[in-house]
Amino acid sequence: MTITSSEPLARPARVRRTVWHVFLWLLILPAVAWVLIRITGAERGLLVQLFAFTPYIAAASVVPLILALATRRWLAASVAAVTVALFALTVLPRAFTDGDRGPQTGVTVTVMTQNMLFGNADAEQIVGYVRDNDVAVLALQEFSPNAATRLEQAGLGTLLPYSTLGAEPGASGSGFYSRFPITDPGVRRNGAGLFNQAYGTVQPPGAGAIVIESAHPAAPYAVSALDDWKSDLAAEPRADKNGPPRILLGDFNSTLDHKPLRDLINGGYRDAADATGQGLIGTWGPYDGAPIPPVTIDHVLVDKRLGVGAVSVHTTRDSDHRAVIASVVIPAA
């Protein structure tokens, strides 16, 4: 009598199932850790840079859920489903209009921010955006003396005759142009000593006064720069209920997945793009042609006493940042 055994055949199948099971968890667990760190705001070290790409990780977290469901790995599918749900709660609201956009009656003023990449951004295109979108307030970062000259030659002074300028060669300069007269103008250097921020107070006809500032905190380009990045964001002015409303707009070198920026917004602001369902549109990248997915680090932060209207994002030649244009509703005086 010949006795045969299925054991040699069953063993490879068990090995394949084990390998697949391990592989599936290796896909799920990093996403679990990522979303928990995002929720708790515990990003540290190299994670700070990586967390700018959280929307991409959120989208990718759907893949292990589908694989787990397809192979009937129910525990893995349950964990993956919770992970996807948590990512959705933190990321997806940026793609939908917020029900609370602040007051919608008053004087509407359009503002715009543009990082000029060492002052090299196309001046005529920027002036075209100002003209075509009826921009009344323009905030510029990486604003150089040469950029100021080219903008003037392109006719910016005719459209926005008032300005507070802290132009400098390289990336440190800042500028603020306005259709309305500017009072209490100034330019301050951030605590990290890297970038200027131009500011001033304007009062559109029929509206109350508002304080405008062109924001440009330090970037978290390396672990050694994280303290400067955090301190600069912490030092950005909060909305002061005892003073005039503020608009803080510019290159914040942070996305809504960075806790220091969320802390700033919780200081009395709303993110205009987030409130209008435009919060997932990338404003920076790729940088110097590197294969970096676009991320949203340019923002218009509007005092909660003001309202937010339409927001749009526009590509600018010779800059690695896109222009952000937002309509702001200022209560009548």
C-alpha positions in Angstrom: 0.0 0.0 0.0 1.3 3.5 -1.0 0.6 6.3 1.4 0.7 9.8 0.1 0.8 13.1 2.1 -0.5 16.5 1.2 2.0 18.1 3.6 4.6 19.0 1.0 1.9 20.7 -1.1 0.3 22.5 1.8 3.5 23.9 3.2 4.2 26.3 0.2 0.6 27.5 0.4 0.9 28.3 4.1 4.2 30.1 3.5 2.5 32.2 0.8 -0.4 33.0 3.0 2.0 34.0 5.8 4.1 36.2 3.6 1.0 37.9 2.2 -0.3 38.4 5.8 3.0 40.0 6.9 3.2 42.1 3.7 -0.4 43.4 4.3 0.4 44.5 7.9 3.6 46.1 6.7 1.4 48.3 4.5 -1.2 49.0 7.2 0.9 49.7 10.3 2.9 52.6 9.0 -0.4 54.3 7.9 -1.8 53.7 11.4 1.2 55.3 13.0 1.1 58.2 10.5 -2.5 59.1 11.2 -2.1 58.8 15.0 0.9 61.1 14.9 -1.1 63.5 12.7 -4.1 63.6 15.1 -1.9 64.1 18.1 0.4 66.6 16.5 3.4 64.7 17.6 5.5 65.0 14.4 9.2 65.4 15.2 12.5 65.4 13.3 12.4 64.2 9.7 8.7 63.6 10.0 8.1 67.3 9.9 9.1 67.5 6.3 7.3 64.2 5.4 4.1 65.4 7.0 3.6 67.9 4.3 2.7 65.0 2.1 0.0 63.6 4.4 -2.8 64.0 1.8 -0.9 61.6 -0.5 -0.5 59.1 2.4 -4.2 59.4 3.1 -5.0 58.5 -0.5 -2.6 55.6 -0.5 -4.1 54.2 2.8 -7.1 53.0 0.7 -4.9 50.4 -1.1 -4.3 48.0 1.9 -7.9 48.3 2.8 -8.9 47.1 -0.7 -6.3 44.3 -0.6 -7.4 43.1 2.9 -11.0 43.0 1.8 -10.2 41.2 -1.4 -8.3 38.5 0.4 -10.8 38.3 3.4 -8.3 39.4 6.0 -11.0 40.7 8.3 -8.9 42.0 11.2 -6.5 43.7 8.8 -9.4 45.1 6.9 -11.0 46.5 10.1 -7.8 48.3 11.1 -7.2 49.6 7.6 -10.8 50.9 7.5 -10.4 52.8 10.8 -7.2 54.3 9.4 -8.8 55.4 6.2 -11.7 56.9 8.2 -9.3 58.9 10.5 -7.4 60.2 7.4 -10.7 61.2 5.9 -11.7 63.2 9.0 -8.4 65.1 9.0 -7.8 65.6 5.2 -11.1 65.5 3.3 -12.7 68.6 4.9 -10.3 70.7 2.9 -11.9 69.7 -0.3 -15.4 70.8 0.8 -16.8 74.3 1.5 -16.9 75.0 5.2 -20.3 76.0 6.5 -18.7 78.8 8.6 -17.0 81.2 6.2 -17.6 84.2 8.5 -19.7 87.3 7.7 -20.8 87.5 4.1 -22.1 91.1 4.1 -19.9 94.2 4.0 -17.1 95.4 1.8 -15.4 92.7 -0.4 -11.6 93.1 -0.9 -9.5 90.7 -3.0 -6.0 89.9 -1.6 -3.2 87.9 -3.2 0.1 86.3 -2.1 3.1 85.3 -4.2 6.5 84.0 -3.3 8.8 85.3 -6.1 11.7 82.8 -5.8 14.6 85.1 -5.2 12.7 87.9 -7.0 12.7 86.0 -10.3 9.0 85.5 -10.8 7.4 86.9 -13.9 6.5 90.5 -12.9 4.2 91.1 -15.9 2.2 87.9 -15.0 1.9 89.0 -11.4 0.6 92.4 -12.4 -1.8 90.7 -14.8 -3.2 88.6 -11.9 -3.7 91.8 -10.0 -5.4 93.6 -12.8 -7.6 90.6 -14.0 -8.7 89.7 -10.5 -9.2 93.2 -9.1 -6.6 92.5 -6.4 -6.5 95.4 -3.8 -3.8 94.0 -1.5 -0.7 92.1 -2.7 1.8 90.4 -0.4 5.1 89.2 -1.7 7.9 87.0 -0.3 11.4 86.5 -1.6 11.1 90.1 -2.8 14.3 91.6 -4.3 15.2 95.1 -5.4 15.2 93.9 -9.0 11.7 92.4 -8.5 10.5 95.8 -7.2 11.9 97.5 -10.3 10.3 95.0 -12.7 7.0 95.2 -11.0 7.0 99.0 -11.3 7.9 98.8 -15.0 5.0 96.3 -15.5 2.6 98.9 -14.1 2.0 97.7 -10.5 2.3 101.2 -9.1 -0.7 102.3 -11.2 -2.9 99.6 -9.8 -1.6 99.5 -6.2 0.0 102.9 -5.5 0.7 102.4 -1.8 3.4 100.1 -0.5 5.6 99.0 2.4 8.7 97.4 1.0 11.5 95.4 2.6 13.2 94.3 -0.6 16.5 92.5 -0.2 18.7 90.4 -2.5 18.1 86.7 -2.3 15.2 85.1 -0.4 14.8 87.4 2.6 12.9 90.3 1.2 9.2 91.1 1.7 6.7 93.5 0.1 3.1 94.7 0.6 1.3 96.7 -2.0 -2.2 98.2 -1.6 -4.9 100.1 -3.5 -5.6 102.0 -0.2 -3.4 104.2 1.9 -1.3 102.4 4.4 -0.9 103.6 8.0 1.5 102.2 10.6 3.7 100.6 8.0 6.7 98.6 8.8 9.0 95.7 8.0 10.1 93.2 10.7 12.7 90.5 10.7 11.6 87.1 11.9 13.2 85.7 15.1 15.2 83.2 13.1 16.7 86.2 11.3 16.1 84.7 7.8 13.1 86.5 6.4 11.4 90.0 6.5 7.7 90.5 6.9 6.2 93.7 5.6 3.0 94.9 7.3 0.6 97.8 7.6 -3.0 98.9 8.2 -5.4 99.7 5.5 -9.0 100.9 5.5 -11.1 100.3 2.4 -13.8 102.8 1.8 -16.9 101.9 3.8 -15.1 99.3 5.9 -13.2 99.2 9.1 -9.5 99.1 9.3 -7.6 95.8 8.9 -4.0 94.9 9.6 -2.2 93.1 6.7 1.1 91.2 7.0 3.1 89.3 4.4 4.1 86.2 6.3 7.3 84.2 5.7 8.4 82.0 8.7 11.6 79.9 8.4 11.4 76.6 6.5 11.9 73.2 8.1 14.5 72.3 5.5 16.6 70.3 7.9 16.3 68.9 11.4 18.6 71.7 12.6 16.1 74.3 11.4 13.1 72.9 13.2 13.5 75.2 16.2 13.6 78.3 14.0 10.6 77.0 12.1 8.5 76.5 15.3 9.6 79.7 16.9 8.8 81.8 13.8 5.3 80.3 13.5 4.7 80.7 17.2 5.7 84.4 16.9 3.3 85.2 14.0 0.7 87.6 15.3 -2.5 86.1 16.6 -5.8 87.8 15.9 -6.5 90.3 18.6 -10.2 90.8 19.5 -9.3 94.1 21.1 -7.6 95.4 18.0 -8.5 95.6 14.3 -9.0 92.4 12.4 -5.9 90.8 10.7 -5.1 89.1 7.4 -1.9 87.1 7.5 -1.0 85.8 4.1 2.1 84.4 2.5 4.5 81.5 2.4 4.1 79.7 5.8 6.4 76.8 4.9 3.8 74.6 6.6 0.6 72.7 5.6 -2.5 72.1 7.6 -1.0 68.8 8.7 1.7 70.7 10.8 0.6 71.4 14.3 2.4 74.7 14.6 0.4 76.1 11.7 -2.9 74.7 13.2 -2.0 76.4 16.5 -1.6 79.7 14.7 -4.9 79.3 12.9 -6.6 78.5 16.2 -5.3 81.8 17.4 -8.3 83.5 15.8 -8.0 82.8 12.0 -9.6 80.6 9.4 -7.7 79.3 6.4 -9.4 80.8 3.3 -8.7 77.9 1.0 -9.7 75.4 3.6 -13.0 77.2 4.2 -13.9 77.3 0.5 -13.0 73.7 -0.4 -9.7 74.6 -2.1 -7.4 73.4 0.6 -5.9 70.5 -1.2 -4.6 72.5 -4.2 -0.8 72.4 -4.1 1.0 75.8 -4.0 4.6 74.7 -3.9 6.6 72.2 -5.9 8.2 70.5 -7.7 11.3 72.5 -6.7 14.0 72.9 -9.3 12.5 70.1 -11.3 12.8 67.6 -8.5 10.1 64.9 -8.5 8.3 66.4 -5.4 4.5 66.2 -5.4 2.9 69.7 -4.9 2.1 70.6 -1.3 0.0 73.4 0.1 2.3 75.8 2.1 1.0 79.2 0.9 -2.0 80.4 2.8 -4.4 83.3 3.3 -5.3 83.4 7.0 -8.3 85.6 7.7 -9.4 86.9 11.1 -12.6 85.1 12.1 -14.3 88.5 12.4 -13.9 88.7 8.6 -15.6 86.6 5.9 -14.1 84.5 3.2 -15.4 84.4 -0.4 -13.9 82.8 -3.5 -10.3 81.4 -3.5 -8.2 80.6 -6.6 -4.7 79.3 -7.1 -2.6 80.3 -10.2 0.7 79.1 -11.6 3.4 81.9 -12.0 6.3 81.6 -14.4 9.8 81.5 -12.9 8.6 80.8 -9.4 8.3 77.5 -7.6 5.2 78.9 -5.7 1.8 79.5 -7.1 -0.2 82.7 -6.4 -3.2 82.4 -4.0 -6.0 84.9 -4.5 -8.8 85.2 -2.0 -11.9 87.5 -1.6 -12.3 88.8 1.9 -15.5 90.3 3.3 -14.9 93.2 5.8 -17.9 94.3 7.9 -19.0 97.8 7.1 -17.6 100.5 9.2 
